[in-house]
Amino acid sequence: MSDNFEDSNIPEHIAIIPDGNRRWAKNKGLPPWEGHRAGAKVFEKTLDWCKEAGVREVSFWAASTENLERDKKEVEFIFNLFNNFLEDFMKKQSKGKIKDKARIRFIGDLKRLPLNTQEKMRKVEEATKGYSDYKLNMLVGYGGRWEIIEAAKKIAQKVKEGKIKAGDINQETFQKHLMLEDEPDLIIRTSEERLSGLLPWQGVYSEIIFIKDKHWPDFTKEDFKKCLEEYSNRQRRFGK
């Protein structure tokens, strides 16, 4: 595959499970938060690679519901990374330095986050809500079962209010009540070979590539290119 990704069938939407930050740090004798710092740098590079390849939407699992229950110091460091990302984005936005018109959304149980982080997220979402060239879905405090339960609650409330008839509920109705309706074409995970609850509804027909021998901070552009090449060689059947 060429360095400019010219010869492949590029997925429209990629979801990423960036696993292995803590193990990467442990292997190097570093505290776990240093793995998150290194992983954040790879995240920024990966967005550039996706843009270069022609990927229009990225869903990045930045923190699961379980991640937020880890050591307090580690969780605080993760929140600081989020805050730095958000603040840096808004500074660049105000100075007109953001060239990519990407709509950014934060999906998850956001009320579990610090109030100042929630407010920064709302500002970024508001600033980008009109953009349509690219989409970046940041999954924070996200769990697949949690998302499905939340969708079921919304539907149940509408049935109670008479806005929806129970007999009219179908797959389309349910999907419209999910936090994220879009279905990823490709899911990439480093370090492990399981989905751990990522987008269980949306990812039912996604192609999946596991990179078990790499932790997220070691993920490279060459790894990314190999994922796209493997995807392009697969024949998607969507259960048919």
C-alpha positions in Angstrom: 0.0 0.0 0.0 1.3 3.4 -0.8 2.1 5.9 1.9 -0.8 8.0 0.8 -3.3 5.2 1.1 -4.3 5.4 -2.5 -4.8 1.8 -3.3 -7.3 0.6 -0.7 -11.0 0.4 -0.1 -11.1 2.9 2.8 -13.6 2.5 5.6 -15.9 5.4 6.1 -16.1 5.0 9.9 -13.4 3.5 12.2 -13.8 2.8 15.9 -10.7 2.4 18.0 -10.1 0.6 21.3 -6.7 2.0 22.4 -5.8 -0.7 24.9 -2.5 -1.2 26.7 -1.4 2.2 28.0 -0.8 1.0 31.6 1.0 -2.2 30.5 3.2 -0.1 28.2 4.1 2.1 31.1 4.7 -0.9 33.5 7.0 -2.5 31.0 9.1 0.7 31.0 9.1 1.1 34.7 6.9 4.2 34.5 3.7 5.1 36.5 0.5 4.2 34.6 -0.4 7.8 33.8 2.7 8.1 31.7 1.2 5.4 29.5 -1.9 7.6 29.1 0.3 10.6 28.2 2.0 8.6 25.5 -1.3 7.2 24.3 -2.7 10.7 23.9 0.1 11.6 21.5 -0.6 8.5 19.4 -4.3 9.5 19.4 -3.5 12.9 17.8 -1.3 11.2 15.2 -4.0 8.6 14.4 -6.5 11.4 13.6 -4.0 12.8 11.1 -3.6 9.3 9.5 -7.3 8.9 9.3 -7.7 12.2 7.6 -4.9 11.4 5.2 -6.5 8.1 4.3 -9.9 9.6 3.7 -11.7 8.2 6.8 -14.6 10.5 7.5 -15.6 9.4 11.0 -13.6 8.1 14.0 -15.1 6.8 17.3 -12.4 6.7 19.9 -13.0 4.9 23.2 -11.1 7.3 25.5 -12.4 5.9 28.8 -14.9 3.2 29.8 -17.2 3.2 32.7 -14.8 0.8 34.4 -11.8 3.1 33.7 -13.3 5.8 35.9 -13.2 3.4 38.9 -9.4 3.1 38.8 -6.9 4.7 41.2 -7.9 8.2 41.9 -4.5 9.7 40.9 -4.7 7.9 37.5 -8.3 9.0 36.9 -7.4 12.6 37.7 -4.6 12.4 35.2 -6.9 11.1 32.5 -9.3 14.0 33.2 -6.4 16.4 33.0 -5.5 15.0 29.5 -9.2 15.6 28.5 -9.0 19.2 29.8 -5.8 19.9 28.0 -7.2 18.5 24.7 -10.4 20.6 25.1 -8.6 23.8 26.1 -6.1 23.5 23.3 -8.9 22.9 20.8 -10.8 26.0 21.9 -7.7 28.2 21.9 -7.0 27.1 18.3 -10.6 27.5 17.4 -10.7 31.1 18.7 -7.6 31.9 16.7 -8.9 30.3 13.5 -6.3 27.7 13.5 -8.6 24.7 13.2 -8.6 23.8 9.5 -10.5 20.5 9.7 -14.2 21.0 9.9 -14.9 18.1 12.2 -17.9 17.7 14.4 -16.8 16.6 17.8 -19.2 14.7 20.2 -18.7 13.3 23.6 -20.6 10.1 24.3 -21.0 8.4 27.6 -22.2 8.9 31.2 -20.7 12.4 31.2 -22.3 13.3 34.6 -19.6 11.2 36.2 -17.0 13.6 35.0 -15.8 16.8 36.8 -18.1 19.7 36.2 -15.4 21.8 34.6 -14.6 19.0 32.1 -18.3 18.7 31.3 -18.5 22.4 30.6 -15.5 22.3 28.3 -17.0 19.4 26.4 -20.2 21.3 25.9 -18.3 24.3 24.5 -16.4 22.1 22.0 -19.6 20.4 20.9 -21.3 23.7 20.5 -18.4 25.2 18.5 -18.3 22.2 16.1 -22.0 21.3 15.8 -22.3 22.8 12.3 -19.3 21.0 10.9 -19.9 18.0 8.6 -16.6 17.3 6.8 -15.4 14.9 9.5 -16.8 13.4 12.7 -15.0 12.6 15.9 -16.9 10.7 18.6 -15.1 10.6 21.9 -16.4 7.8 24.1 -15.9 8.9 27.7 -17.4 7.0 30.6 -18.9 4.8 28.0 -20.1 1.2 28.3 -22.1 -0.7 25.7 -24.6 -2.2 28.1 -25.1 1.3 29.7 -25.9 2.8 26.3 -28.5 0.1 25.5 -30.1 0.5 28.9 -30.3 4.3 28.4 -31.9 3.8 25.0 -34.5 1.4 26.5 -35.3 4.0 29.2 -35.9 6.7 26.6 -38.2 4.5 24.5 -40.1 3.3 27.6 -40.7 6.9 28.7 -42.0 7.8 25.2 -44.3 4.7 25.3 -45.5 5.9 28.7 -46.2 9.4 27.3 -48.1 7.9 24.3 -45.5 9.2 21.8 -44.6 5.7 20.7 -46.8 2.5 20.6 -45.0 -0.5 22.0 -46.0 -2.6 18.9 -44.3 -0.1 16.6 -40.9 -0.5 18.2 -38.4 -2.0 15.8 -34.7 -2.0 15.1 -34.8 1.5 13.4 -36.7 2.9 16.4 -34.1 1.5 18.8 -31.1 2.7 16.9 -32.4 6.2 16.8 -32.4 6.3 20.6 -28.8 5.2 21.0 -26.1 7.8 21.9 -24.4 7.0 18.6 -26.4 5.9 15.6 -23.6 5.5 13.1 -22.2 2.0 12.5 -18.4 1.6 12.3 -17.1 -0.2 9.2 -13.9 -1.2 11.0 -13.0 -1.7 14.7 -9.3 -1.7 15.7 -8.1 -2.9 19.1 -4.6 -3.1 20.4 -3.3 -5.4 23.2 -6.3 -7.7 23.5 -8.7 -9.8 21.4 -12.1 -8.8 22.7 -14.5 -5.8 22.3 -15.3 -5.3 26.0 -18.7 -3.9 25.2 -17.8 -1.4 22.5 -20.8 -0.4 20.4 -22.6 -3.8 20.8 -25.5 -2.7 18.6 -23.7 -0.5 16.1 -20.8 -2.9 15.6 -22.7 -6.1 14.9 -21.4 -6.2 11.3 -18.2 -4.3 11.7 -14.9 -5.8 10.5 -12.6 -6.3 13.5 -8.8 -6.3 13.6 -7.0 -7.1 16.8 -3.4 -6.2 17.2 -2.6 -8.3 20.3 1.2 -7.9 20.2 1.1 -4.1 20.4 0.1 -1.7 23.2 -1.6 1.5 22.1 1.4 3.8 22.7 3.4 1.6 20.2 0.7 1.8 17.5 2.3 3.3 14.3 1.3 4.6 11.0 2.6 1.3 9.5 0.2 -0.6 11.8 -2.6 1.7 10.7 -1.8 1.1 7.0 -1.8 -2.7 7.5 -5.2 -2.5 9.1 -6.6 -0.6 6.1 -5.0 -3.1 3.8 -6.5 -6.0 5.6 -9.9 -4.3 5.6 -9.7 -3.7 1.9 -9.0 -7.4 1.3 -12.1 -8.6 3.2 -15.5 -9.2 1.7 -18.2 -7.8 3.9 -21.4 -9.9 3.8 -23.5 -8.2 6.5 -24.9 -11.5 7.6 -26.0 -12.5 4.1 
